[in-house]
Amino acid sequence: MEKLLTVTKNHINKTMNELGKKDSININEIKQRSWKNLQKNHPDWELVDPFPLPLVIIGSKYDILQNFESEKRRVICKTLRFVAHYYGASLLFYSNKSEATVSKLRTVLNNLAFGTDRSKTISVEYNKPLFVPAGMDSLSQIGSPPATEVDLGKINARNPIDLWKKVYERLFPCESTGEFKDIMDPAKVPQYAEPEVDVMRTQKDQELEQYKRNASKSWKEMEFDMHGR
């Protein structure tokens, strides 16, 4: 999904930029529409990167997912909620064997296609089909990546998306040919040093470390709350 989203987003941005040069289309106005589902007072306003066009992430085959082990369902649900929220997407689980999920999918698609009213309901219980309209979730509600504080501190990630991906892959390892196993990170090779770029990279690394510390703090607070109940 990561590769698909990245390639699609790059293609859309390229196409929109080309149209902006040829036609009298206000590309910035189109891009700003992708933010309309996220209010400016939303606590995550500066932490997300909405897709340039409306995006819906559909988790099909929910009838199969609901038979997964509880911990696996929890990790899948938390990770998908983070990805959807980061990209400003709506997220829903679907099964053609469940009329309730079919109805919710129809509601979302009708809103995008015909401008009908958006659903204001939300379901985030991992033991039930997820249904989260764009802009109605938050990082504080999603919580930290499902890993211990020690593990989070040891994970080498480029950004929050990469952090969640690596935590997810600990439970669901990706099949790899090992082709890129020994390739070094170019950002850490002296011969490729670029002072201005390196300064920006250092700043982003610091922001990521702050996110990981905040995630660890949130995780500890959630554990405390759970034990206190």
Helices and strands as residue ranges (DSSP letters): H 2-22, H 27-33, E 56-59, H 62-65, H 70-86, E 90-93, H 99-114, E 131-132, H 139-142, H 149-154, H 160-171, G 186-188, G 190-192, H 195-228
